[in-house]
Amino acid sequence: MAYTIDTAAATDRLTAAGMDAKTARAVVAVIAQAKQASSDFLTKADLRAELARLEQRVILWAVVLAGVLFAALRLTG
């Protein structure tokens, strides 16, 4: 989930609270960068979805392997 930040409004709020403009812009830039970086994090939902896909693949390969082994046993037996 991506989050956005209104950097101009945040800078205005900080300067209105008494922070000098240069510092306010730097603080807001750091916050915006941290928000952007955090959007790259995986969530529990992301992990659960990937785990479900991997489980499906493992089951598929197990079925295929069982079929191959069964066919091999029938041919040799």
C-alpha positions as CSV (number, residue, x, y, z in Angstrom):
1,M,0.0,0.0,0.0
2,A,1.5,3.3,-1.1
3,Y,1.3,6.4,1.0
4,T,1.7,10.0,-0.2
5,I,2.7,13.1,1.7
6,D,1.9,16.6,0.7
7,T,5.4,18.0,1.1
8,A,4.4,21.6,0.6
9,A,1.6,21.5,3.2
10,A,3.9,19.7,5.7
11,T,6.7,22.3,5.1
12,D,4.2,25.1,5.6
13,R,2.9,23.6,8.9
14,L,6.5,23.2,10.2
15,T,7.4,26.8,9.3
16,A,4.2,28.0,10.8
17,A,5.1,26.3,14.0
18,G,8.4,28.2,14.1
19,M,10.9,26.0,12.2
20,D,13.1,27.7,9.7
21,A,12.2,26.9,6.0
22,K,15.5,25.1,5.2
23,T,15.2,22.8,8.2
24,A,11.4,22.2,7.5
25,R,12.2,21.2,3.9
26,A,14.9,18.8,5.0
27,V,12.7,17.2,7.6
28,V,9.8,16.8,5.1
29,A,12.2,15.3,2.5
30,V,13.4,12.7,5.1
31,I,9.9,11.8,6.0
32,A,8.8,11.5,2.3
33,Q,11.9,9.4,1.6
34,A,11.1,7.1,4.6
35,K,7.5,6.8,3.4
36,Q,8.7,5.8,0.0
37,A,11.1,3.2,1.4
38,S,8.5,1.7,3.6
39,S,6.2,1.1,0.6
40,D,8.8,-1.5,-0.5
41,F,8.3,-3.6,2.7
42,L,6.4,-6.9,2.5
43,T,3.2,-7.2,4.5
44,K,1.8,-10.3,6.1
45,A,-0.8,-10.4,3.4
46,D,2.0,-10.4,0.8
47,L,3.8,-13.3,2.5
48,R,0.6,-15.3,2.9
49,A,-0.3,-14.9,-0.8
50,E,3.2,-16.0,-1.8
51,L,3.1,-18.9,0.6
52,A,-0.2,-20.0,-0.9
53,R,1.3,-19.9,-4.5
54,L,4.4,-21.9,-3.3
55,E,2.2,-24.5,-1.7
56,Q,0.2,-24.9,-4.9
57,R,3.4,-25.4,-6.8
58,V,4.7,-28.0,-4.3
59,I,1.5,-29.9,-4.5
60,L,1.6,-29.8,-8.3
61,W,5.1,-31.1,-8.4
62,A,4.3,-33.8,-5.9
63,V,1.4,-35.0,-8.1
64,V,3.6,-35.0,-11.2
65,L,6.4,-36.8,-9.4
66,A,3.9,-39.4,-8.1
67,G,2.6,-39.9,-11.6
68,V,6.1,-40.3,-13.0
69,L,7.0,-42.8,-10.3
70,F,3.8,-44.8,-10.9
71,A,4.5,-44.9,-14.6
72,A,8.0,-46.0,-14.1
73,L,6.9,-48.8,-11.7
74,R,4.3,-50.0,-14.2
75,L,6.9,-50.1,-17.0
76,T,9.5,-52.0,-14.9
77,G,7.0,-54.3,-13.1
